[in-house]
Amino acid sequence: MLYYTGLLLLVTAVSLDSFGVGITYGIRKIKVPTIPLLIIMLCSGIIVYTSMVVGDFISVFISEESAKILGGSILIALGLFSLVNIIRSRFKKPMNEPEEKMPTTRIHDFKTVITTPDNADLDRSGTISAGEAFLLGLALALDAFGAGIGASMLGYPPLITAFMTACMSGFFLNFGMNLGIFLSRNKKLQRLTFVPPALLIGIGILNLI
């Protein structure tokens, strides 16, 4: 029972970023059609599965106990890294300050979406296109790559974990958008950003005990 609870918490932790982005999109009235949503889910699933295959390959060369320790340590490290990034983002300049103009290139677009997934609507059309969905899917699944390696070393099945992550990311994104429509920007919602890193740290510590 604890095994499946840990799997569910892990999948939830790596998918909660989608919830925050979804709320932002809902507030801004940005739409994510069915096809782009499926692209985002597919990106999440593929990246998690790939990372878990890499993790399984690494596990072949180390003992089961060492793999468990390494997997738990990776999750803790990812959680701490995400936590630091969240705290640092709180001290960035306000949104109403003028930003430096940058030339619009593919590399710049990629960097924009990776660093700030809630700005994935690059053409300001109010709708996430297929191309923007691909970049958004990569951005939301970036943290999941490291978590997938750690999860595979803890013995979680790649296919099931990847499938659950894809479904959960789509669910959270869609649910967040619907919730954002009814909510105005609220400082209390910002506390949700601390949930994913806290879950990753907790799962990592649990597996080290």
Secondary structure, 3 states (H helix, E strand, C coil): CHHHHHHHHHHHHHHHHHHHHHHHHHHCCCECCHHHHHHHHHHHHHHHHHHHHHHHHHHCCCCHHHHHHHHHHHHHHHHHHHHHHHHHHCCCCCCCCCCCCCCCCHHHHHHHHHHCHHHCCCCCCCECCHHHHHHHHHHHHHHHHHHHHHHHHCCCCHHHHHHHHHHHHHHHHHHHHHHHHHCCCCHHHHHHHHHHHHHHHHHHHHHHC
